[in-house]
Amino acid sequence: MAKQLKITLKKSIIGRNQRQRKTIEALGLKKIGQTVVHDDTPQIRGMIHKTDFMLDVEEV
């Protein structure tokens, strides 16, 4: 079974550039405090790396 990551949006996307907004949207996050669970893949890790200052990430 693959590892999973629990990703929570902790900061607003207001005032962020378009690339960061699209990355957050692609992760499935819309509101502050919203949490999603994704498989731990290199693609998801890259998206997290680009916006890590806005996210809280835990391994499940």
C-alpha contacts under 8 A as a table, 3 or more apart, distances in Angstrom:
res1	aa1	res2	aa2	distance
2	A	39	D	6.60
2	A	40	D	6.99
3	K	39	D	6.06
3	K	40	D	5.51
3	K	59	E	7.19
3	K	60	V	6.86
4	Q	37	V	6.59
4	Q	38	H	5.58
4	Q	39	D	4.32
4	Q	40	D	5.10
4	Q	59	E	5.96
4	Q	60	V	5.34
5	L	37	V	5.54
5	L	38	H	5.35
5	L	39	D	6.08
5	L	40	D	5.91
5	L	57	V	6.60
5	L	58	E	5.68
5	L	59	E	4.64
5	L	60	V	5.67
6	K	35	T	6.70
6	K	36	V	5.84
6	K	37	V	4.54
6	K	38	H	6.70
6	K	57	V	5.70
6	K	58	E	5.13
6	K	59	E	6.12
6	K	60	V	6.34
7	I	35	T	5.49
7	I	36	V	5.38
7	I	37	V	6.18
7	I	38	H	7.72
7	I	55	L	6.62
7	I	56	D	5.80
7	I	57	V	4.68
7	I	58	E	6.65
8	T	29	L	7.86
8	T	32	I	7.80
8	T	33	G	5.98
8	T	34	Q	5.60
8	T	35	T	4.29
8	T	36	V	6.59
8	T	55	L	5.61
8	T	56	D	5.07
8	T	57	V	6.48
9	L	12	S	7.74
9	L	29	L	6.71
9	L	31	K	7.03
9	L	32	I	5.15
9	L	33	G	5.38
9	L	34	Q	5.82
9	L	35	T	6.74
9	L	54	M	6.16
9	L	55	L	4.80
9	L	56	D	6.47
10	K	32	I	5.44
10	K	33	G	5.75
10	K	54	M	5.61
10	K	55	L	5.45
10	K	56	D	6.52
11	K	32	I	6.14
11	K	54	M	4.95
11	K	55	L	7.13
12	S	31	K	7.71
12	S	32	I	6.24
12	S	54	M	7.48
13	I	16	R	5.44
13	I	20	Q	7.82
13	I	21	R	6.14
16	R	20	Q	6.34
16	R	21	R	6.53
17	N	20	Q	5.57
17	N	21	R	6.42
18	Q	21	R	5.07
18	Q	22	K	6.16
19	R	22	K	5.25
19	R	23	T	6.22
20	Q	23	T	5.06
20	Q	24	I	6.26
20	Q	50	K	7.31
20	Q	51	T	6.48
21	R	24	I	5.27
21	R	25	E	6.18
22	K	25	E	4.96
22	K	26	A	6.00
23	T	26	A	5.01
23	T	27	L	6.36
23	T	47	M	6.26
23	T	51	T	7.65
24	I	27	L	5.18
24	I	28	G	6.69
24	I	29	L	5.74
24	I	30	K	7.57
24	I	47	M	7.96
24	I	51	T	7.52
25	E	28	G	5.12
25	E	29	L	5.43
25	E	30	K	6.49
26	A	29	L	7.48
27	L	36	V	7.83
27	L	44	I	7.84
27	L	47	M	7.73
28	G	36	V	6.95
29	L	34	Q	6.35
29	L	35	T	7.21
29	L	36	V	7.17
30	K	34	Q	7.05
31	K	34	Q	5.51
38	H	44	I	7.57
39	D	44	I	7.69
40	D	44	I	6.53
40	D	45	R	6.93
41	T	44	I	5.34
41	T	45	R	6.19
42	P	45	R	4.99
42	P	46	G	6.12
43	Q	46	G	5.18
43	Q	47	M	6.43
44	I	47	M	5.08
44	I	48	I	6.20
45	R	48	I	5.04
45	R	49	H	6.08
46	G	49	H	4.97
46	G	50	K	6.35
47	M	50	K	5.30
47	M	51	T	6.63
48	I	51	T	5.34
48	I	52	D	5.23
48	I	55	L	7.46
49	H	52	D	5.13
51	T	54	M	5.70
51	T	55	L	6.72
52	D	55	L	5.11
52	D	56	D	7.41
